[in-house]
Amino acid sequence: VQLQASGGGMVRAGDSLRLSCTVSGSTPASRYSVSWFRQAPGKEREFVATITWDLRARYYADSVKGRFTISREHTDNTVYLQMNSLKAGDTAVYYCAAREGTTAWYLKQAAHYTIWGQGTLVTVSS
């Protein structure tokens, strides 16, 4: 399976952006839970949000709860990350990642993913 992330850009604090992650490949995309991670310069990659393959659960990092929403459209194999009320601290390269399973602990750990998209840069100016 391959992931293609897009939608990043440069915005001002308070603005919104929507990131997209398109899942493709011979294995049905619906088998995979998909997550977003981000990595700011000089920092480790951190969990942002995840949605399970069965759409039964969504998990968010505390830093984005109430501002970001993850959703999924099985019809076009795309996972979206709607980001509202953006802050300068949200500036990072955002990566989508996929794995099988629905256990929250594993879904929040970057080390447990082997399938990654290429990343899309989000820059928020204050």
N, C-alpha and C positions, 0 to 999 in steps of 0.2 A: 504494500500500500504506500502511496505517496501523498504528501500534504503540501498544499500551496497556500501560503498566507499572503494577505494583501490588505490594503486599506489604511496603512499608516500615513502620517503626514505631520505638518507643523501647524499647531493651533495655539490659541491663547487660553489662559486659565479661564475655566468656566464653560468652555466650548465642549462640543461632543464629536466623537468619531465612532465609526463602526468598522471593526476588523472582520475579515472573512477568512475562513480556513476551508478550502475545498479538498475533500478526501477522494482519491481515485486509486484504481488498481484492480486486480483480479479478485481480491477478497472483498466480499460485501462490506461497504463502509459502515453499515448498520451494526456490525459486530464490535465496533470499537467505541470505547469511551474517549472523548476528546477534551483536552485541557489547554488552557493558555498559561504560559509562563512569561516572565519578563526579566530582562537583565539590564541594569543600568551600568554606566561606565564605572569600573573599579569595584563592582559588587557582584555577589553570587546570583545565579539565576533563582528566581523566586516564583512560587505558585501564585496564580491570579484567580483562576476559576476553572471549573470542570463541569461537564455534563455527561451523565452515564449513557451508554448506548441505548438503554431501554427508556430513556427520558424520565426515569422515575426520580432522579436526584440531581441537584445542582449544588455545588459547593463553591464558596467564595473566600478569598483572603479577607481578613478583618479590614484591611486598608482600603478595600474597594466595595465592601458591602454597602448597599443602598445607592451606589453610583454606577456600578457595572452590572450588566445583565448578559448572561450567556444563553444562547438558544440554538436550536438545531432544526434544519429542514432536511428530512430524509429524502424528499423528492429530488433535491439537487445535490445531495451529499455535502452540504455546507454547514459549518458551525460558525455562528456569529458572536462577536463580543461587542455589545453596545456600551460605549463608555461615555458617561455624562459627567458634568461638573468636573472636568479634568483639572488636575493640579500640576504644578511644576514637578512635584515628586513622582508623577506618573511617567515622566520621561524615561524611556527605555526602548530597547529592541524587544518586541513581542514575538514570541514563538508559539505555534500550536504543536501539540504532540498527541499521539494516539496510543492506546494500549487496550488490551482486552481486560474484562473484569470491571467490577463496580465497587470494590472496597475503597472507602474514602481515604484511608491512610496511604495506600499505594498510589492512588490517583493524585495526591498532593506532593508526591516526591519525584523530582526531576530525574533522579538516579534510576528510577524504575521504568523509564521510557526508552525505547530504542527507535521509535519512529518520530521524526521531527520535521517540521517545515523549515523554510530557510530564514524566517524572521522578517519582520517589518518594523521600521523605525517610527516611533511616536515621540514627537518633541512638543512639549507644552511650555510656552513662555509665560512668565508671570507679569 
